[in-house]
Amino acid sequence: MRDDGAKVVWFLAGVSIGAAIALLYAPASGEETRKKLIDKTGGSGEALAETGREFMEKGRELYDKGRRLVDDAADLFDQGRKIVGG
């Protein structure tokens, strides 16, 4: 487990260093680069939020479907009990 954590830390460090070097050698000015970064990360945040909303909606749908199945099963159980007992 510790090896995996260390690998992740080193990977993230490498990504950060690579991104910093790429920004230093980028042909755009600092202002243009910042604008591009903001645009890209803003879109990513919106996409992530949308995915989260879709995930929550699907979860609610599955919960409702499961709840209906449980209610139907309980009704069938009660009907069977009445038939056998009555």
C-alpha distances in whole Angstrom, upper triangle without the diagonal:
4,5,5,6,9,10,11,13,14,15,17,19,20,21,23,25,26,27,29,31,32,33,35,37,37,41,41,42,40,42,41,38,37,39,37,34,35,36,33,31,34,34,30,30,33,31,28,31,33,30,29,32,32,29,31,34,33,31,34,36,34,34,38,38,36,38,42,40,40,43,45,44,45,48,48,48,50,53,52,52,56,57,56,57,60
4,5,5,6,9,10,11,12,14,15,16,18,20,21,23,24,26,27,29,30,32,33,35,36,40,40,41,38,40,40,36,36,38,36,33,34,36,33,31,33,34,30,30,34,32,29,31,34,31,30,34,34,31,33,36,35,33,37,39,37,37,41,41,39,41,45,44,43,46,48,47,48,51,52,51,53,56,55,56,59,60,59,60,63
4,5,5,6,9,10,11,12,14,15,16,18,20,21,22,24,26,27,28,30,32,33,34,38,39,40,37,39,39,35,35,37,35,32,34,35,32,30,33,34,30,31,34,32,29,32,34,31,31,35,35,32,34,37,36,34,38,40,38,38,42,42,40,43,46,45,45,48,50,48,50,53,53,52,55,58,57,57,61,62,61,62,65
4,5,5,6,9,10,10,12,14,15,16,18,20,21,22,24,26,27,28,30,32,32,36,37,38,36,37,37,33,33,35,33,30,31,33,29,27,30,30,27,27,30,29,26,28,30,28,27,31,31,28,30,33,32,31,34,36,34,35,39,39,37,40,43,42,42,45,46,45,47,50,50,50,53,55,54,55,58,59,59,60,63
4,5,5,6,9,10,11,12,14,15,17,18,20,21,23,24,26,27,29,30,31,35,35,36,34,35,35,32,31,33,31,28,29,31,28,26,29,29,25,26,29,28,25,27,30,27,26,30,31,28,29,33,32,31,34,36,34,35,38,39,38,40,43,42,42,45,47,46,47,50,51,50,53,55,55,56,59,60,59,61,63
4,5,5,6,8,10,10,12,14,15,16,18,20,21,22,24,26,27,29,30,34,34,35,33,35,35,31,30,33,31,28,30,32,29,26,30,30,27,27,31,30,27,29,32,30,29,33,33,31,33,36,35,34,37,39,38,38,42,42,41,43,46,46,46,49,51,50,51,54,55,54,57,59,59,59,62,64,63,64,67
4,5,5,6,9,10,10,12,14,15,16,18,20,21,22,24,26,27,28,32,33,34,32,34,33,30,29,32,30,26,29,30,27,25,28,29,25,26,29,28,26,28,31,28,28,32,32,30,32,35,34,33,37,38,37,38,41,42,40,43,46,45,45,48,50,49,51,54,54,54,56,59,58,59,62,63,63,64,67
4,5,5,6,8,10,10,12,14,15,16,18,20,21,22,24,26,26,30,31,32,29,31,31,27,27,29,27,24,25,27,24,22,25,25,22,22,26,24,22,25,27,25,24,28,29,27,29,32,31,30,34,35,34,35,38,39,38,40,43,43,43,46,48,47,48,51,52,52,54,57,56,57,60,61,61,62,65
4,5,5,6,9,10,11,12,14,15,16,18,20,21,23,25,25,29,30,30,28,30,30,26,25,28,26,23,25,27,24,22,25,26,23,23,27,26,23,26,28,27,26,30,31,29,30,34,33,32,36,38,37,37,41,41,41,43,46,45,45,48,50,50,51,54,55,54,57,59,59,60,63,64,64,65,68
4,5,5,6,9,10,10,12,14,15,16,18,20,21,23,24,28,29,29,27,29,29,26,25,28,26,23,26,27,25,23,26,27,24,25,28,27,25,28,31,29,29,32,33,31,33,36,36,35,38,40,39,40,43,44,43,46,48,48,48,51,53,52,54,57,57,57,60,62,62,63,66,67,67,68,70
4,5,5,6,9,10,10,12,14,15,16,18,20,21,22,26,27,28,26,28,27,24,24,26,24,21,23,25,22,20,24,24,21,22,26,24,22,26,28,26,26,30,30,29,31,34,33,33,36,38,37,38,41,42,41,44,46,46,46,49,51,50,52,55,55,56,58,60,60,61,64,65,65,66,69
4,5,5,6,9,10,10,12,14,15,16,18,20,21,24,25,26,23,25,25,21,21,23,21,18,20,22,19,17,21,22,19,20,23,22,20,23,26,24,24,28,29,27,29,32,32,32,35,37,36,37,40,41,40,43,45,45,46,48,50,50,51,54,55,55,58,60,60,61,64,65,65,66,68
4,5,5,6,9,10,11,12,14,15,17,19,20,24,24,25,22,25,25,21,21,24,22,19,21,24,21,19,23,24,21,22,26,25,23,26,29,27,27,31,32,31,33,36,36,35,38,40,40,40,44,45,44,46,49,49,49,52,54,54,55,58,59,59,61,63,63,64,67,68,68,70,72
4,5,5,6,8,10,11,12,14,15,17,18,22,23,24,22,25,24,20,21,24,22,19,22,23,21,20,23,24,21,23,26,25,24,27,29,28,29,32,33,31,34,37,36,36,39,41,40,42,45,45,45,47,50,50,50,53,55,55,56,59,60,60,62,64,64,66,68,70,70,71,73
4,6,5,6,9,10,10,12,14,15,16,20,20,22,20,22,21,18,18,20,18,15,18,20,17,16,20,20,18,19,23,22,21,24,26,25,25,29,30,29,31,34,34,34,37,38,38,39,42,43,43,45,48,48,48,51,53,53,54,57,58,58,60,62,63,64,67,68,68,69,72
4,5,5,6,9,10,11,12,14,15,19,19,20,17,20,20,16,16,19,17,14,17,19,17,15,19,20,18,19,23,22,21,24,26,26,26,29,31,30,32,35,35,35,38,39,39,40,43,44,44,46,49,49,50,52,54,54,56,58,59,60,62,64,64,65,68,69,70,71,73
4,5,5,6,9,10,11,13,14,18,19,19,17,20,20,17,17,20,19,16,19,21,19,18,22,23,21,23,26,26,25,28,30,29,30,33,34,33,35,38,38,38,41,43,43,44,47,48,48,50,52,53,53,56,58,58,59,62,63,63,65,67,68,69,71,73,73,74,76
4,5,5,6,9,10,11,12,16,17,18,17,20,19,15,17,19,17,15,18,20,18,17,21,22,20,22,25,25,24,27,29,28,29,32,33,33,35,38,37,38,41,42,42,44,47,47,47,50,52,52,53,56,57,57,59,62,62,63,65,67,67,69,71,72,73,74,76
4,5,5,6,9,10,10,14,14,16,14,16,16,12,13,16,14,11,15,16,14,14,18,19,17,19,22,22,21,24,26,26,27,30,31,31,33,35,36,36,39,41,41,42,45,46,46,48,50,51,52,54,56,56,58,60,61,62,64,66,66,67,70,71,72,73,75
4,5,5,6,9,10,14,14,14,12,15,15,12,12,16,15,12,16,18,16,16,19,21,20,21,24,24,24,27,29,29,30,33,34,34,36,38,39,39,42,43,44,45,47,49,49,51,53,54,55,57,59,59,61,63,64,64,67,69,69,70,73,74,75,76,78
4,5,5,6,9,12,14,14,13,17,16,13,15,18,16,15,18,20,18,19,22,23,22,24,27,27,27,30,32,31,32,35,36,36,38,41,41,42,44,46,46,48,50,51,51,53,56,56,57,60,61,61,63,66,66,67,69,71,72,73,75,77,77,78,81
4,5,5,6,10,11,13,12,15,14,11,13,15,13,12,16,17,16,17,20,21,20,22,25,25,25,28,29,29,31,33,34,34,37,39,39,40,43,44,44,46,49,49,50,52,54,55,56,58,60,60,62,64,65,66,68,70,70,72,74,75,76,77,79
4,5,5,9,9,10,9,12,11,8,10,13,11,10,14,15,14,15,18,19,19,21,24,24,24,27,29,29,30,33,34,34,36,39,39,40,43,44,45,46,48,49,50,52,54,55,56,58,60,60,62,64,65,66,68,70,71,72,74,76,76,78,80
4,6,9,10,10,9,13,13,10,12,15,14,14,17,19,18,19,22,23,23,25,27,28,28,31,33,33,34,37,38,38,40,42,43,44,46,48,48,50,52,53,54,56,58,59,60,62,63,64,66,68,69,70,72,74,74,76,78,79,80,81,83
4,6,9,10,11,14,13,11,14,16,15,15,18,20,19,20,23,24,24,26,28,29,29,32,33,34,35,38,39,39,41,43,44,45,47,49,49,51,53,54,55,57,59,59,61,63,64,65,67,69,70,71,73,75,75,77,79,80,81,82,84
4,6,8,9,12,10,8,11,13,12,12,16,16,16,18,20,21,21,24,26,26,27,29,31,31,33,35,36,37,39,41,42,43,45,46,47,49,51,52,53,55,57,57,59,61,62,63,65,67,68,69,71,73,73,75,77,78,79,81,82
4,7,9,12,10,9,13,14,12,14,17,18,17,20,22,23,23,26,27,28,29,32,33,33,35,37,38,39,41,43,44,45,47,48,49,51,53,54,55,57,59,60,61,63,65,65,67,69,70,71,73,75,76,77,80,81,82,83,85
4,7,8,6,6,10,10,10,12,14,15,15,18,19,20,21,24,25,26,27,29,31,32,33,35,36,37,40,41,42,44,46,47,48,50,51,52,54,56,57,58,60,62,63,64,66,68,69,70,72,73,74,76,78,79,80,82,83
4,5,5,6,9,10,11,12,14,15,16,18,20,21,22,24,26,27,28,30,32,33,34,36,37,39,40,42,43,45,47,48,49,51,52,54,55,57,58,60,61,63,64,65,67,69,70,71,73,75,76,77,79,81,82,83,84
4,5,5,6,9,10,10,12,14,15,16,18,20,21,22,24,26,26,28,30,31,32,34,36,37,38,40,42,43,45,46,47,49,51,52,53,55,57,58,59,61,62,64,65,67,68,69,71,73,74,75,77,79,80,81,82
4,5,5,6,9,10,11,12,14,15,16,18,20,21,22,24,25,27,28,30,31,33,35,36,37,39,40,42,43,45,46,47,49,51,52,53,55,57,58,59,61,63,64,66,67,68,70,72,73,74,76,78,79,80,81
4,5,5,6,9,10,11,12,14,15,17,18,20,21,23,24,26,27,29,30,32,33,34,36,38,39,40,42,43,45,46,48,49,51,52,54,55,57,58,60,61,63,64,66,67,69,70,72,73,75,76,77,79,80
4,5,5,6,9,10,11,12,14,15,16,18,20,21,22,24,26,27,28,30,31,33,34,36,37,39,40,42,43,45,46,48,49,51,52,54,55,57,58,59,61,63,64,65,67,69,70,71,73,75,76,77,78
4,5,5,6,9,10,10,12,14,15,16,18,20,21,22,24,25,26,28,30,31,32,34,36,37,39,40,42,43,45,46,47,49,51,52,53,55,57,58,59,61,62,63,65,67,68,69,71,73,74,75,77
4,5,5,6,9,10,10,12,14,15,16,18,20,21,22,24,26,27,29,30,31,33,35,36,37,39,40,42,43,45,46,48,49,51,52,54,55,57,58,60,61,63,64,66,67,68,70,72,73,74,76
4,5,5,6,9,10,11,12,14,15,17,18,20,21,22,24,26,27,28,30,32,33,34,36,37,39,40,42,43,45,46,48,49,51,52,54,55,57,58,60,61,63,64,66,67,69,70,71,73,74
4,5,5,6,8,10,10,12,14,15,16,18,20,21,22,24,26,27,28,30,31,32,34,36,37,38,40,42,43,44,46,48,49,51,52,53,55,57,58,59,61,63,64,65,67,68,69,71,72
4,6,5,6,8,10,10,12,14,15,16,18,20,21,22,24,25,27,28,30,31,33,34,36,37,39,40,42,43,45,46,47,49,51,52,53,55,57,58,59,61,62,64,66,67,68,69,71
4,6,5,6,9,10,11,12,14,15,17,18,20,21,23,24,26,27,29,30,32,33,35,36,38,39,40,42,44,45,46,48,49,51,52,54,55,57,58,60,61,63,65,66,67,68,70
4,5,5,6,9,10,11,12,14,15,16,18,20,21,22,24,26,27,28,30,32,33,34,36,37,39,40,42,43,45,46,48,49,51,52,54,55,57,58,59,61,63,64,65,67,68
4,5,5,6,9,10,10,12,14,15,16,18,20,21,22,24,25,27,28,30,31,32,34,36,37,38,40,42,43,45,46,47,49,51,52,53,55,57,58,59,61,63,64,65,66
4,5,5,6,9,10,11,12,14,15,17,18,20,21,23,24,26,27,29,30,31,33,35,36,37,39,41,42,43,45,46,48,49,51,52,54,55,57,58,60,62,63,64,65
4,5,5,6,8,10,10,12,14,15,16,18,20,21,22,24,26,27,28,30,32,33,34,36,37,39,40,42,43,45,46,48,49,51,52,54,55,57,58,60,61,62,64
4,5,5,6,8,10,10,12,14,15,16,18,20,21,22,24,26,27,28,30,31,33,34,36,37,39,40,42,43,45,46,48,49,51,52,53,55,57,58,59,60,62
4,5,5,6,9,10,10,12,14,15,16,18,20,21,22,24,26,27,29,30,31,33,35,36,37,39,40,42,43,45,46,47,49,51,52,53,55,57,58,59,60
4,5,5,6,9,10,10,12,14,15,16,18,20,21,23,24,26,27,29,30,31,33,35,36,37,39,40,42,43,45,46,48,49,51,52,54,55,57,58,59
4,5,5,6,9,10,10,12,14,15,16,18,20,21,22,24,26,27,28,30,32,33,34,36,37,39,40,42,43,45,46,48,49,51,53,54,55,56,58
4,5,5,6,9,10,10,12,14,15,16,18,20,21,22,24,26,27,28,30,31,33,34,36,37,39,40,42,43,45,46,48,49,51,52,53,55,56
4,5,5,6,9,10,11,12,14,15,17,18,20,21,23,24,26,27,29,30,31,33,35,36,37,39,41,42,43,45,46,48,49,51,52,53,55
4,5,5,6,9,10,11,12,14,15,16,18,20,21,23,24,26,27,29,30,31,33,35,36,37,39,40,42,43,45,46,48,49,51,52,53
4,5,5,6,9,10,10,12,14,15,16,18,20,21,22,24,26,27,28,30,31,33,34,36,37,39,40,42,43,45,47,48,49,50,52
4,5,5,6,9,10,10,12,14,15,16,18,20,21,22,24,26,27,28,30,31,33,34,36,37,39,40,42,43,45,46,48,49,50
4,5,5,6,9,10,11,12,14,15,16,18,20,21,23,24,26,27,29,30,31,33,35,36,37,39,40,42,43,45,46,47,49
4,5,5,6,9,10,11,12,14,15,16,18,20,21,23,24,26,27,28,30,32,33,34,36,37,39,40,42,43,45,46,47
4,5,5,6,9,10,11,12,14,15,16,18,20,21,22,24,26,27,28,30,31,33,35,36,37,39,41,42,43,44,46
4,5,5,6,9,10,10,12,14,15,16,18,20,21,22,24,25,27,28,30,31,33,35,36,37,39,41,42,43,44
4,5,5,6,9,10,11,12,14,15,17,18,20,21,23,24,26,27,29,30,32,33,35,36,38,39,41,42,43
4,5,5,6,9,10,10,12,14,15,16,18,20,21,22,24,26,27,28,30,31,33,34,36,37,39,40,41
4,5,5,6,9,10,10,12,14,15,16,18,20,21,22,24,26,27,28,30,31,33,35,36,37,38,40
4,5,5,6,8,10,10,12,14,15,16,18,20,21,22,24,25,27,28,30,31,33,35,36,37,38
4,5,5,6,9,10,11,12,14,15,16,18,20,21,23,24,26,27,29,30,32,33,35,36,37
4,5,5,6,8,10,10,12,14,15,16,18,20,21,22,24,26,27,28,30,31,33,34,35
4,5,5,6,9,10,10,12,14,15,16,18,20,21,22,24,26,27,29,30,31,32,34
4,5,5,6,9,10,10,12,14,15,16,18,20,21,23,24,26,27,29,30,31,32
4,5,5,6,9,10,11,12,14,15,17,18,20,21,22,24,26,27,29,30,31
4,5,5,6,9,10,10,12,14,15,16,18,20,21,22,24,26,27,28,30
4,5,5,6,9,10,11,12,14,15,17,18,20,21,23,24,26,27,28
4,5,5,6,9,10,10,12,14,15,16,18,20,21,23,24,25,26
4,5,5,6,9,10,10,12,14,15,16,18,20,21,22,24,25
4,5,5,6,9,10,10,12,14,15,16,18,20,21,22,24
4,5,5,6,9,10,11,12,14,15,17,18,20,21,22
4,5,5,6,9,10,11,12,14,15,17,18,20,21
4,5,5,6,9,10,10,12,14,15,16,18,19
4,5,5,6,9,10,10,12,14,15,16,18
4,5,5,6,9,10,11,12,14,15,16
4,5,5,6,9,10,11,12,14,15
4,5,5,6,9,10,11,12,14
4,5,5,6,9,10,10,11
4,5,5,6,9,10,10
4,5,5,6,8,10
4,5,5,6,8
4,6,5,5
4,6,5
4,6
4
